[in-house]
Amino acid sequence: MTINFDRHFPRFESDRQQVPIWCLTPHEGRCTHRFFDTSPISPSGRYVALLRFPFEDHLSAPGDVAHVILIDLETGDETVVAETRGWEFQLGANLNWGGGDHELFFNDVDTSTWTPFAWKLDPLTGQRLRLEGTVYHASPNGRLLISSNLVTTRKTQCGYGVCLPEAMLPPLRVGPLEDDGFWITDTRTGKSRLLISTKTIFDRLSAELSTPNVDPDRSEIAGFHSKFNPQGDALMLSLRWFSAAEEAGWDMFKKDFNAVQYAWVTLRIDPVTGEADLSTLRCATGSKLWQKHGHHGTWFPDGRRISQNLAINGNADGLRFVQVNADGSGLGIIPGTETLPGSGHPTMHPDDRHILTDSYPREPVAYGDGTVPLRWIDLRTGEETHLARVNALNPAEVIHSSLRCDPHPAWDRTFRYVVFNGMDKDVRRVYIADLTSMIDH
């Protein structure tokens, strides 16, 4: 579908801009799209689903209401299609499109019981189904949802799950657990079940997940990211753990960042039934690698490799763009980026030639004033182009890091358009860039 953005959306202009960009939220603003691994653009290309925060100058409290909005790219209309109490500032309510424009998934919280759950919403008719589980990521066909416990994501880092009253938070639990891990939800029936427990993961991958100073059996363990590959037949699952104290730990990134251990594990899954093949469970990158410093792994378009930022040669050499096979083999710097620093939220274009990423304001490639580049890297030539200069500085970040505004550049399903977040003075807005000219040459 070809959209004439100039009919309804104002142009965005910045230094060094190489591609046309429009602001999708020029009115009230305070909006965000989800993450760099999911597009807010509907499968047909006509609609954009975003979350509007009720405020962005302080942290959310349990029960605060945010709005799910739908933008019609053909008419420019912006409509509130739902409200939710199941959101935080980094990934909003984890909005995910399903297999078509009539399937939109997002989280909510039943405040009568303080139970998190996901909705399956038809944003065009208003019809909805309450699902048993929550959503972190939807499969490409919309048939399945994968999610960790979105209450306990806040153990290490706020911003990615849901917010409950302190009295409703789970008590201290130590070691790998048989009843915690990652849940799969069938979006047709609404039923949810535990797909794989942290105990199963640590039992089967004990050697790869062992660390010299932190014993998993004496740690608090929490699932975090969980992602289907583009083919829907594999998952990458993120684990985080830290040594248990006398009381349950929360927001450990703020309290003691270096205490947290990390790992990415993968396994194959049936894209229709959601049955996991536990014989394929592997550790892609374990805690020993993550301790070198790194962030933001995601699938290559081929669904068999993972990209991430990793200080593979140690902190002295800094972050690099790294690739690794899903089973942990083939670890190395992505060819063509040997002289370039890693940053932000990198994704590979299906042409296997280009990397798109942003940066954090304090990373070396940023401009030093709160603005950051959209980086476009040609792997054949090693050339880097800054597509635009984006304001990523929310002044409220001084209150808590989860209030930051990460651009999170995300491709649409045609890999022509990129959606990203940015600040317009002190207001969070969402933008769309047309990268046709960069891909075609």
Residue pairs with C-beta under 8 A, 6 or more apart in sequence:
1 44
1 45
1 46
3 45
3 46
3 73
3 74
5 20
5 22
5 73
5 432
5 434
6 22
7 76
8 73
8 75
8 76
9 22
9 23
9 24
9 26
9 76
9 432
10 22
10 23
10 26
11 20
11 21
11 22
11 23
12 21
12 22
12 23
12 388
12 422
12 431
13 21
14 21
14 371
14 388
14 389
14 390
15 389
16 373
16 386
16 388
16 389
17 387
17 388
17 389
18 376
18 385
18 386
18 387
18 388
18 437
18 438
19 387
19 388
19 433
19 434
19 435
19 437
19 438
20 433
20 434
21 388
21 431
21 432
21 433
21 434
22 431
22 432
23 424
23 429
23 430
23 431
24 31
24 48
24 50
24 71
24 419
24 429
24 430
24 431
24 432
25 31
25 50
25 71
25 78
25 429
25 430
26 429
27 78
28 52
29 424
29 427
29 428
29 429
30 52
30 53
30 54
30 55
30 56
30 427
30 428
31 50
31 51
31 52
31 53
31 69
31 428
31 429
31 430
32 50
32 51
32 53
32 89
32 92
32 405
32 421
32 428
32 430
33 39
33 40
33 48
33 50
33 92
33 95
33 408
33 410
33 419
33 420
33 421
33 430
34 40
34 51
34 91
34 92
34 94
34 95
34 96
34 408
34 410
35 91
35 345
35 408
35 410
36 296
36 298
36 345
36 347
36 408
36 409
36 410
37 137
37 227
37 298
37 299
37 347
37 410
38 95
38 96
38 97
38 137
38 138
38 410
39 97
39 410
39 411
39 412
39 413
39 419
40 48
40 49
40 50
40 95
40 97
40 410
40 419
40 430
41 47
41 48
41 97
41 412
41 413
41 417
41 419
42 48
42 49
42 97
42 100
42 101
43 97
43 98
43 99
43 100
43 101
43 413
44 100
44 101
45 73
45 412
45 413
45 414
46 72
46 73
46 74
46 101
47 70
47 71
47 72
47 73
47 101
47 123
48 70
48 71
48 73
48 419
48 430
48 432
49 68
49 69
49 70
49 71
49 81
49 95
49 97
49 104
49 123
50 68
50 69
50 71
50 92
50 95
50 430
51 66
51 67
51 68
51 69
51 84
51 87
51 92
51 93
51 95
51 106
52 66
52 67
52 68
52 69
52 80
53 60
53 66
53 87
53 89
53 92
53 428
54 60
54 64
54 65
54 66
54 67
56 89
56 394
56 396
56 403
56 427
56 428
57 395
57 396
57 399
57 426
58 396
58 399
58 403
59 89
59 158
59 399
59 400
59 402
59 403
60 87
60 88
60 89
60 163
61 163
62 85
62 109
62 111
62 114
62 163
62 164
62 165
62 168
63 85
63 109
63 111
64 85
64 163
65 83
65 84
65 85
66 83
66 84
66 85
66 87
66 92
66 93
67 80
67 82
67 83
67 84
68 80
68 81
68 82
68 83
68 84
68 93
68 95
68 104
68 106
68 121
68 123
69 78
69 79
69 80
69 81
70 78
70 79
70 81
70 123
71 77
71 78
71 79
72 78
72 79
81 104
81 121
81 123
81 126
82 106
82 119
82 121
82 123
82 128
84 93
84 106
84 107
84 108
84 109
84 119
85 108
85 109
85 111
86 93
86 106
86 107
86 108
86 109
86 116
86 117
86 134
86 150
86 162
87 93
87 107
87 162
87 163
88 154
88 158
88 159
88 160
88 161
88 162
88 163
88 402
89 158
89 159
89 402
89 403
89 404
90 158
90 159
90 160
90 402
90 404
90 406
91 159
91 160
92 106
93 106
93 107
93 108
94 105
94 106
94 107
94 134
94 135
94 136
94 137
94 147
94 150
95 104
95 105
95 106
96 104
96 105
96 106
96 135
96 137
96 138
96 145
97 103
97 104
97 105
97 138
97 142
98 104
98 105
98 120
98 138
98 141
98 142
98 143
98 187
99 140
99 141
99 142
99 143
100 142
101 123
101 124
102 122
102 123
102 124
102 125
103 120
103 121
103 122
103 142
103 187
104 120
104 121
104 122
104 123
105 118
105 119
105 120
105 121
105 131
105 135
105 138
105 142
105 145
105 187
106 118
106 119
106 121
106 135
107 116
107 117
107 118
107 119
107 134
107 135
107 150
107 162
108 116
108 117
108 118
108 119
109 115
109 116
109 117
109 162
109 163
109 164
110 116
110 117
114 164
114 165
114 168
116 134
116 150
116 151
116 161
116 162
116 164
117 130
117 131
117 132
117 133
117 134
118 130
118 131
118 133
118 134
118 135
118 145
118 147
118 185
119 128
119 129
119 130
119 131
120 128
120 129
120 131
120 187
120 190
121 127
121 128
122 128
129 187
129 190
130 190
131 145
131 185
131 187
131 190
131 192
132 185
132 190
132 191
132 192
133 145
133 147
133 183
133 184
133 185
133 192
134 145
134 147
134 150
134 162
134 183
134 185
135 145
135 147
135 185
136 145
136 146
136 147
136 148
136 150
136 225
136 226
136 227
137 145
137 146
137 147
137 226
137 227
137 228
138 144
138 145
138 187
138 228
139 145
139 146
139 228
139 232
139 271
140 228
140 230
140 231
140 232
140 271
141 232
141 271
142 187
143 186
143 187
143 188
143 232
143 271
143 272
143 274
144 184
144 185
144 186
144 187
144 228
144 232
144 269
144 271
144 274
145 184
145 185
145 187
145 192
146 182
146 183
146 184
146 185
146 195
146 226
146 227
146 228
146 235
147 182
147 183
147 185
147 226
148 181
148 182
148 183
148 222
148 223
148 224
148 225
148 226
148 237
148 238
149 161
149 180
149 183
149 222
149 223
150 160
150 161
150 162
151 161
151 162
151 164
151 169
151 170
152 161
152 170
152 180
152 222
152 223
153 160
153 161
153 222
153 223
153 224
154 160
154 161
154 163
154 250
154 251
155 220
155 222
155 240
155 242
155 248
155 249
155 250
155 251
155 252
156 222
156 224
156 240
156 242
156 251
156 252
156 253
156 260
157 224
157 240
157 251
157 252
157 253
157 402
158 251
158 253
158 254
158 400
158 402
159 401
159 402
160 224
160 225
169 248
169 250
170 248
171 248
172 220
172 244
172 246
172 247
172 248
173 180
173 220
173 248
174 217
174 218
174 219
174 220
174 244
175 216
175 217
175 218
175 219
175 221
176 197
176 198
176 199
176 201
176 202
176 203
176 216
176 217
176 221
177 197
177 198
177 199
177 221
178 197
178 199
178 200
179 194
179 197
180 197
180 198
180 221
180 223
181 194
181 195
181 196
181 197
181 198
181 199
181 200
181 201
181 223
182 194
182 195
182 196
182 223
182 226
182 235
182 237
183 192
183 193
183 194
183 195
184 192
184 193
184 195
184 269
184 274
184 276
185 191
185 192
186 192
186 274
195 269
195 274
195 276
196 237
196 267
196 276
196 278
196 281
198 221
198 223
198 239
200 278
200 281
201 209
201 237
201 239
201 265
201 281
202 209
202 216
202 221
204 278
204 281
205 263
205 265
205 281
205 282
205 283
208 263
208 283
208 286
208 328
209 216
209 239
209 263
209 283
209 286
209 287
210 216
211 261
211 287
211 288
211 291
214 241
214 242
214 243
214 259
214 261
214 287
215 243
216 241
218 243
218 244
219 241
219 242
219 243
219 244
219 261
220 241
220 242
220 244
220 248
220 249
221 239
221 240
221 241
222 239
222 240
222 241
223 237
223 238
223 239
223 240
224 238
224 239
224 240
225 236
225 237
225 238
225 297
226 235
226 236
226 237
226 238
227 235
227 236
227 237
227 298
227 299
228 234
228 235
228 269
229 235
229 236
229 299
229 303
229 304
230 299
230 301
230 303
231 271
231 303
232 269
232 271
233 268
233 269
233 270
233 271
233 303
234 266
234 267
234 268
234 269
234 280
234 299
234 303
234 304
234 326
235 266
235 267
235 269
235 276
236 264
236 265
236 266
236 284
236 297
236 298
236 299
236 306
236 326
237 264
237 265
237 266
237 267
238 262
238 263
238 264
238 297
239 262
239 263
239 264
239 265
240 260
240 261
240 262
241 260
241 261
242 249
242 252
242 256
242 259
242 260
242 261
243 259
249 255
252 259
252 260
253 260
253 401
254 400
254 401
261 287
261 290
261 291
262 287
262 290
263 283
263 285
263 286
263 287
263 290
264 283
264 284
264 285
264 297
264 306
264 308
265 281
265 282
265 283
265 284
266 280
266 281
266 282
266 284
266 306
266 326
266 327
267 276
267 277
267 278
267 280
267 281
267 282
268 276
268 277
268 280
269 275
269 276
269 277
270 276
270 277
282 326
282 327
282 328
283 328
284 297
284 306
284 324
284 325
284 326
284 327
284 328
285 294
285 297
285 306
285 308
285 310
285 324
285 328
285 331
286 328
289 310
289 312
289 331
290 310
292 310
292 311
292 312
292 314
292 315
293 310
293 311
293 315
293 319
294 308
294 309
294 310
294 311
294 319
294 322
295 308
295 309
295 319
296 308
296 309
296 344
296 345
296 346
297 306
297 307
297 308
298 306
298 307
298 308
298 345
298 346
298 347
299 305
299 306
299 307
300 306
300 307
300 323
300 348
301 348
301 349
301 350
301 352
304 325
304 326
305 323
305 324
305 325
305 326
305 330
306 323
306 324
306 325
306 326
307 321
307 322
307 323
307 334
307 346
307 347
307 348
307 355
308 322
308 324
308 346
309 319
309 320
309 321
309 322
309 342
309 343
309 344
309 346
310 319
310 320
310 322
310 342
311 317
311 318
311 319
311 320
312 320
312 322
312 331
312 332
312 333
313 320
318 341
318 342
318 364
319 341
319 342
319 343
319 363
320 333
320 337
320 340
320 341
320 342
321 333
321 334
321 337
321 340
321 342
321 346
321 355
321 357
321 377
322 331
322 332
322 333
322 334
322 342
323 330
323 331
323 332
323 333
323 334
324 330
324 331
324 332
334 348
334 355
334 379
335 379
336 377
336 378
336 379
336 380
336 381
336 382
337 355
337 377
337 379
337 382
338 382
339 382
340 377
340 382
340 384
341 363
341 364
341 365
342 357
343 357
343 358
343 359
343 360
343 363
343 364
343 365
343 366
343 375
344 357
344 358
344 359
344 360
344 363
344 372
344 375
344 406
344 407
344 409
345 357
345 358
345 406
345 407
345 408
345 409
346 355
346 356
346 357
347 355
347 356
347 357
347 409
347 410
347 411
348 354
348 355
349 355
349 356
349 411
349 415
349 439
350 415
351 439
352 379
353 378
353 379
353 380
354 376
354 377
354 378
354 379
354 438
354 439
355 375
355 376
355 377
355 379
356 374
356 375
356 376
356 377
356 409
356 411
356 418
356 435
357 374
357 375
357 377
357 409
358 372
358 373
358 374
358 375
358 390
358 392
358 406
358 407
358 408
358 409
358 420
359 365
359 366
359 372
359 373
359 375
360 366
360 372
360 392
360 406
361 370
361 371
361 372
361 392
361 393
363 372
365 372
365 373
365 375
366 372
366 373
367 373
367 389
369 393
370 391
370 392
370 393
370 423
371 389
371 390
371 391
371 392
371 393
372 389
372 390
372 392
372 407
373 386
373 387
373 388
373 389
373 390
374 386
374 387
374 388
374 390
374 407
374 409
374 418
374 420
374 433
375 384
375 385
375 386
375 387
376 384
376 385
376 386
376 387
376 435
376 438
377 383
377 384
377 385
378 384
378 385
385 438
387 433
387 435
387 438
388 433
390 407
390 420
390 422
390 431
391 422
391 423
391 424
392 404
392 405
392 406
392 407
392 421
392 422
392 423
393 405
393 423
394 403
394 404
394 405
394 423
394 426
394 428
395 426
396 403
397 403
397 404
397 405
405 421
405 422
405 423
405 428
406 421
407 420
407 421
407 422
408 420
408 421
409 418
409 419
409 420
410 418
410 419
410 420
411 417
411 418
412 418
412 419
415 439
416 434
416 435
416 436
416 439
417 432
417 433
417 434
417 435
418 432
418 433
418 435
419 430
419 431
419 432
419 433
420 430
420 431
420 433
421 428
421 429
421 430
421 431
422 428
422 429
422 430
422 431
423 429
